Amino acid sequence: MLPNVALVDPELTVSAPKSVTVSTGLDAFTQCLESFVSNMHNPLTDAICREGLKRGARSIQRACEHGDDIDAREDMAICSLFGGLALANAKLGAVHGFAGPLGGMYPTAPHGATCAALLPHVMEMNVKALKERDPKNLALAKYDEIAKIITNKPDATAADGVNWVKDLCKKLGVPQLSTYGVKNEDFNEIVQKSAVSSSMKGNPINLTDKELEVILKLSM
């Protein structure tokens, strides 16, 4: 279904509680990030992802801590809009590849918080796998570019980007997956379901079952 008109009004989000703002804001940010490094990206999605990442990085913490900050709310509304436009055209990646099955298996796990718990570890694993198996992949340079955008530092690297996301999740109090009842003995089922999910097909490199399991362990 496609709407004839979509109204994006940040004023409607001002009353959203912090927990909802954290979860939905990090989901929007993750959508921009994953679509940017997706193997189905294109120049149009790249452009809107860059803008979405910039706005999300500068405003998500303010929107969460000061819900009445309308400028921050506007940035996050645009980040969310751009993430939706991007994913519809460029797909996503391993974070959302995991998040879909996890949401079905653990109904109390908020989608955005699940994405946030996984995001830095997926970033780290993707960069490692790309360096080892596909060092000429454009996604490697894009992870460095992401770091420059979100840290606002021209010399930032992919590792700096990972650390920035980890620090953001800590500041916003993002729970680990174990909070929602995820157990080590569930890993095999989660990996098998995630590996064949639609979103996983957009990941910049095919991750092995072992690599997917390591991501889960680090997100616990």
N, C-alpha and C positions, 0 to 999 in steps of 0.2 A: 504494500500500500504506500502510495506517495501523496503527501498533502498538497493542496493547491497553494496554501499559504502557511508559512511557519513564522510565528511571532516569538522573537527572542528578547525578553524583557528582564534585565538584571534586577529590577526592583521587585519582581516576584520571588526572588531568591533570598531577599534580605532576612526574612523571618525563619529561614531554614536553620535548624540547630547545628552546632559545631560538628557533631558526629556525621551528619548528613553532608555537610559542606566538605569535610575531610574526604569522605568516601567518594562522593561524586566528583570532587575537584581532582583527586588523584586519578580517577578513571579517565577523565577528560585529558589530563596531562599525558597519561600512558597511551591513549589513543593517538595523540599527535606524535609521540615518540616512536611508537611501533610502526605507524604508517610511513614515517620518514625513512626508516631503515628497511621497510618491507621490500621483498623481491619483486613486488608489483607496483612500486612507486612510479610516478611520472613527474614532469616539471611542474604541473599544476598542483598536485598534492604536496610536492616538496615545498612550494611557496607558502601554502596555507599552513603547513606543519611548522615551518620556521616561525611564522608569526604566532601561531598557537603556543608553541614552546616558550617563546619570549614572554608572552603575556602571562602564561601559566606560572612560569618560574618566578616572575617578579611579584605576582599577586596572590598566589595560593595561600601563603602563610598569613598574609594580612586579611584575606577573606575569611579564613578560619578563626582567627583571633579577634577580629573586629568585623562582625557580620554586617554592621551598618555602613561599612566603607563602600560606597557605591562605585567608586572607580575600580576597586579590587573586584567587586562583583561583576562589573562590566567586562573586565579582562577575562574572568573565568567563564562568563557566558560565551564570549567570543572563542575562547580556547575550546569549550565544549562543542560549539557549532562547527568550528574548523576540524576538530577531531572526527566528528560525525561525517562531514563531507569527505574527509580524507579516507577514512576506513571503508566507506561505501565504494570507493574507487581504487584503493590500493591494498585493501585487506589489513590485517594486523600482524600478530606474531605469537611467540611462545607464551607471553604473559597471559593473553586472552585465550590462547590454546589450553592453558591450564585452568583459567578462571571459569570457563563454561562448565566443564565436568565437576569442578570443585563446588560450584554453586548448586548443581543438581544433587551432589552427594551430601553436602552440608548446608542445609537451607538457612541456618542462622548466620552464615558468613556473608557480610555485605560485599557485593561485587567489587566496588572500588577499593575497599580495604584489602581484599584478597589480591587484587592487581598490585597494590602498593607493596605488600609483603614480598611479592615475587619479583617486582621490577628490577631492583639493583642486582639481584643474583642472575636474572636472565641476561641483563646487559653484560655482566661480567663474563658469563659463560659464552655468550655469542661472540664477544670480542676474542676470547681465548680460542674458540673453535675456528673462527675466521682466520686468525693469525696462523694457526696450525695447518688448516686444510684448504683455505681459499684466500691467501694474503693479498690478492689483487682485487678482491671484491670491494666495490665502492662503499659498501656499508661500513667498512672499517674507518674510512675517512669521515663518514657521516657521524659516527659515534664521537669522534674528536670534535666535529662541528657542533654536535649537541652539547658537549661539555662547554665549549666556548659560549654558546647561547645562554645556557642556564646558570653558569657561574659568572657570566659577564667578564671573563678574563680571556684575552686574546691568545694566551699561551697554554690554555687548559687542554688536557688530554682526556681520552676516554676514561681513564682511571679516576681522574678528578670528577668527571660526570657521575660515575658510580658512587663515589664518596659523597657528592652533593646530594644525591637522591637518598642515600642511607641516612644522612644527617637530617634531611627534611622529614623523612618518615619517623625518625626518633623524636624530633621536635613536635610533630603532630600526634604522637602517641599511637602510631599504627601498630596493631597487635600482630603477633606472629600467627602462622596458620594453626599451630597447636591449640590456640585459644578457642577455635571453633570445632575442636574434636578430631582434627586430622591426626592420624597415628602412623607410625613407621610401617606397620603391617598393611596399611592401605596403599602404600606407594605403588605397588605393581599395578593395581587396578587403575589408579589415577593416571599413571604413565601410559598405560595401554589406551585409555579413553582419550587422553590429551593428544597423543601422537597422531591420531586420525581425525582430530577436530578440524573444522574449516579454518579457524584462525591460524592454526599451526602452519598451514600451507603458505602463509605469507612471511614466515620467519626468514631472515636473510641467509640462513644456512640450516641444513637438516641436522638436528641434534640427535645424538644416540640416546637409547633408553637409559644408559648409565648417566649421561650428562643431564638428562631430565630428572633423574632420581637425585643427583647431587643438588640441583636447584631446589627441589622440595626439601631436602635435608637442611640446607642453608636458610630456608624460609620458615623453619619451625621455631 
